């Protein structure tokens, strides 16, 4: 029924549905009815994808419940909890602040290090939302992910949704003192340059990579040497236009 567009929108805007769903999440974790949790999270993801005032009002509580589920014993539950976070956090700055304060960066990073396809998509999107608005998230990520190794690994992948968000997330982290210089001698410039000059179907992938590459060389000019070796100065000029 929820696949029907009209039913979906009506259900997404019902206060009673979200209140009951949050209660069900709590009870499923505490009892033997855990089999309900996986499909319930899937339904909540689908419904939350229709933004409404009601969804926003429950975003803080729902995000907190999802944060707890990121440590669940079931990989499927973890993936869908990350999925719901990736939908809710862009709607609510309060929810984003709350989960960052309670350790979401460390949990998402752990998932990304193991990462299946969908869990990586969801987790990097949620992480990018956190780093976009909260300096603490950037600082924590730089501290936990030495030389941004995990983000660079994601940049080396082929999933454009993951690559685009990884580039954007890296750009946010470059604002942290020492982050750009910490990337000297890594494969960061070649990876970003490849996506900037590549033929990605999603324009956002090229743009995010270009902006981050430009920011990297602007903050730490020593990266220019590697860029010259790769004959990427013309791309750098394009980056400069994007970030001015």
C-alpha positions as CSV (number, residue, x, y, z in Angstrom):
1,X,0.0,0.0,0.0
2,X,2.8,2.4,0.9
3,X,4.1,2.1,-2.7
4,X,1.1,4.0,-3.9
5,X,2.1,7.7,-4.2
6,X,-1.1,9.1,-2.6
7,X,-1.1,6.6,0.3
8,X,2.6,7.2,0.8
9,X,2.3,11.0,1.1
10,X,-0.8,10.7,3.4
11,X,0.9,8.2,5.7
12,X,4.2,10.2,5.8
13,X,2.2,13.2,7.1
14,X,0.5,11.4,9.9
15,X,1.6,12.2,13.4
16,X,0.2,8.9,14.7
17,X,2.3,6.8,12.3
18,X,5.6,8.3,13.4
19,X,4.7,8.2,17.0
20,X,3.8,4.5,16.8
21,X,6.8,3.7,14.6
22,X,9.2,5.2,17.2
23,X,7.6,3.2,19.9
24,X,7.8,0.1,17.8
25,X,11.5,0.6,17.2
26,X,12.2,0.8,20.9
27,X,10.1,-2.3,21.7
28,X,11.5,-4.4,18.9
29,X,15.1,-3.8,20.2
30,X,14.0,-4.8,23.7
31,X,12.0,-8.0,22.9
32,X,11.9,-11.0,20.6
33,X,10.0,-9.2,17.8
34,X,13.3,-8.1,16.1
35,X,12.1,-9.5,12.8
36,X,9.8,-6.5,12.6
37,X,12.6,-4.0,12.8
38,X,14.1,-4.5,9.3
39,X,10.9,-4.0,7.3
40,X,9.8,-1.2,9.6
41,X,13.0,0.8,8.9
42,X,12.5,0.2,5.2
43,X,9.0,1.6,5.4
44,X,10.2,4.6,7.4
45,X,12.9,5.3,4.8
46,X,10.4,5.3,2.0
47,X,7.9,7.6,3.9
48,X,10.6,10.0,5.2
49,X,11.6,10.6,1.6
50,X,8.5,12.7,1.3
51,X,9.5,15.7,3.5
52,X,6.8,17.1,5.7
53,X,6.5,19.1,8.9
54,X,5.6,15.9,10.8
55,X,8.7,14.1,9.7
56,X,10.8,17.1,10.7
57,X,9.2,17.2,14.1
58,X,10.2,13.6,14.8
59,X,13.6,13.8,13.2
60,X,15.6,14.2,16.4
61,X,14.0,11.3,18.2
62,X,14.1,9.0,15.1
63,X,17.7,9.9,14.5
64,X,18.7,9.1,18.0
65,X,17.0,5.7,17.7
66,X,18.8,5.0,14.5
67,X,22.1,6.0,16.1
68,X,21.7,3.3,18.6
69,X,20.9,0.8,15.8
70,X,24.2,1.5,14.1
71,X,25.7,-0.9,16.7
72,X,23.1,-3.6,16.1
73,X,24.1,-7.2,15.5
74,X,22.3,-7.4,12.2
75,X,24.0,-5.9,9.2
76,X,20.6,-5.3,7.5
77,X,19.3,-3.3,10.4
78,X,22.6,-1.3,10.5
79,X,22.2,-0.5,6.8
80,X,18.6,0.6,7.0
81,X,19.3,2.6,10.2
82,X,22.0,4.5,8.2
83,X,19.5,4.8,5.4
84,X,17.0,6.5,7.6
85,X,19.6,8.8,9.0
86,X,20.7,9.8,5.5
87,X,17.1,10.9,4.8
88,X,16.4,12.6,8.2
89,X,19.5,14.5,8.9
90,X,19.3,16.9,5.8
91,X,15.9,17.9,7.2
92,X,16.9,18.8,10.7
93,X,19.9,20.7,12.0
94,X,18.9,19.8,15.5
95,X,19.0,16.1,14.7
96,X,22.4,16.5,13.1
97,X,23.8,18.3,16.1
98,X,22.4,15.7,18.4
99,X,23.8,12.7,16.7
100,X,27.2,14.3,16.2
101,X,27.3,15.1,19.9
102,X,26.5,11.4,20.6
103,X,29.2,9.8,18.4
104,X,27.8,9.2,15.0
105,X,31.1,10.1,13.2
106,X,32.9,7.1,14.8
107,X,30.0,4.8,14.1
108,X,29.6,5.8,10.4
109,X,33.4,5.6,9.9
110,X,33.4,2.0,11.2
111,X,30.6,1.1,8.8
112,X,32.4,2.7,5.8
113,X,35.6,0.8,6.6
114,X,33.7,-2.5,6.2
115,X,31.1,-1.1,3.8
116,X,28.7,-2.9,1.5
117,X,27.3,-1.0,-1.4
118,X,24.1,0.3,0.2
119,X,25.6,0.8,3.7
120,X,28.4,2.9,2.1
121,X,25.9,5.0,0.1
122,X,23.8,5.7,3.2
123,X,26.7,6.2,5.6
124,X,28.8,8.6,3.4
125,X,25.7,10.7,2.7
126,X,24.9,11.0,6.4
127,X,28.5,11.7,7.2
128,X,28.6,14.4,4.6
129,X,25.6,16.1,6.1
130,X,27.3,16.1,9.5
131,X,30.5,17.6,8.2
132,X,28.8,20.2,6.1
133,X,27.4,22.1,9.1
134,X,29.3,21.0,12.2
135,X,33.0,21.7,12.6
136,X,33.2,19.2,15.5
137,X,32.3,16.4,13.0
138,X,35.1,17.4,10.7
139,X,37.6,17.6,13.5
140,X,36.5,14.2,14.8
141,X,36.7,12.6,11.3
142,X,40.2,14.0,10.7
143,X,41.3,12.7,14.1
144,X,39.8,9.2,13.6
145,X,40.6,8.7,9.9
146,X,44.3,9.2,9.7
147,X,45.2,11.1,6.5
148,X,41.6,10.6,5.5
149,X,42.4,7.1,4.4
150,X,38.8,5.9,4.3
151,X,37.6,8.8,2.3
152,X,40.4,8.3,-0.2
153,X,39.4,4.7,-0.5
154,X,35.9,5.7,-1.3
155,X,37.2,8.1,-3.9
156,X,38.8,5.2,-5.6
157,X,35.5,3.4,-6.1
158,X,33.1,3.4,-9.0
159,X,29.8,4.1,-7.3
160,X,29.2,7.8,-8.3
161,X,26.9,8.5,-5.3
162,X,29.6,7.4,-2.9
163,X,32.4,9.1,-4.8
164,X,30.5,12.4,-5.1
165,X,29.7,12.5,-1.4
166,X,33.2,11.3,-0.4
167,X,34.7,14.3,-2.4
168,X,32.3,16.7,-0.8
169,X,33.0,15.3,2.7
170,X,36.8,15.6,2.1
171,X,36.3,19.2,1.1
172,X,34.6,19.9,4.4
173,X,37.4,18.3,6.4
174,X,40.1,20.4,4.7
175,X,38.9,23.3,6.9
176,X,40.5,21.5,9.8
177,X,43.9,22.8,10.6
178,X,46.6,20.5,9.2
179,X,44.2,18.2,7.3
180,X,45.4,19.4,3.9
181,X,49.1,19.2,4.7
182,X,48.5,15.7,6.1
183,X,47.5,14.6,2.6
184,X,50.8,15.4,1.1
185,X,52.4,12.3,-0.4
186,X,49.0,10.5,-0.7
187,X,47.0,9.6,-3.8
188,X,44.6,12.4,-3.0
189,X,45.4,14.7,-5.9
190,X,45.4,11.9,-8.6
191,X,42.0,10.6,-7.3
192,X,40.4,14.0,-7.3
193,X,41.9,14.9,-10.7
194,X,40.6,11.7,-12.2
195,X,37.0,12.4,-11.2
196,X,37.3,16.1,-12.1
197,X,38.4,15.2,-15.6
198,X,36.4,12.0,-15.9
199,X,33.2,11.2,-17.6
200,X,30.9,10.7,-14.6
201,X,27.2,10.7,-15.5
202,X,26.5,12.8,-12.5
203,X,27.8,16.4,-12.9
204,X,27.9,16.7,-9.1
205,X,30.7,14.1,-9.0
206,X,32.9,16.2,-11.2
207,X,32.0,19.4,-9.5
208,X,32.5,18.1,-6.0
209,X,35.9,16.7,-7.0
210,X,36.9,19.9,-8.7
211,X,35.9,22.1,-5.7
212,X,37.8,19.9,-3.3
213,X,40.9,19.7,-5.5
214,X,40.9,23.5,-5.8
215,X,40.4,23.9,-2.0
216,X,43.2,21.4,-1.3
217,X,45.7,23.3,-3.5
218,X,44.6,26.7,-2.1
219,X,45.0,25.6,1.5
220,X,48.2,23.7,1.0
221,X,50.0,25.0,-2.2
222,X,52.6,22.2,-2.0
223,X,49.9,20.0,-3.7
224,X,50.5,22.1,-6.8
225,X,53.7,20.2,-7.5
226,X,51.8,16.9,-7.8
227,X,49.2,18.6,-9.9
228,X,51.9,19.9,-12.3
229,X,53.3,16.4,-12.7
230,X,49.9,15.2,-13.8
231,X,49.4,18.2,-16.2
232,X,46.4,19.3,-14.2
233,X,46.9,23.0,-14.1
234,X,44.0,23.7,-16.5
235,X,41.7,21.7,-14.2
236,X,43.0,23.7,-11.3
237,X,42.0,26.9,-13.0
238,X,38.5,25.5,-13.5
239,X,38.5,24.6,-9.8
240,X,39.5,28.2,-8.9
241,X,36.5,29.5,-10.8
242,X,34.2,27.1,-9.0
243,X,35.3,28.1,-5.5
244,X,35.5,31.9,-5.9
